[in-house]
Amino acid sequence: MQSPIYTNTTVKIYAKIKDEDGNQIDPDGIDFFITQPGIGATTIQYSYGNVDGTVQKTGSGSTAEYFVEWLTDDPGRYKYTWETTGTVQTAYKRFFEVENSRW
């Protein structure tokens, strides 16, 4: 069971991109989309050579991992999607729940 996530907490949301054989790779581009409670969709985009500091990358090739640090301002369900472009095109989506940190 996952520990509760409370408002005013910064969470790291990770993505590891793999090809059809299961090998971890660097995509040509990667997009991160998130919808948080009460606000609507916010789009953060990363592409090679255009790092804006929001989506970060560690490693390369077989060790590449992408992540976003996201501040959870409001309680509720946060839904996110990672989408890749280029030779390997894929999408992955999940969600997490945030509880109010105050009584």
Disulfide bonds with the S-S distance in Angstrom:
none
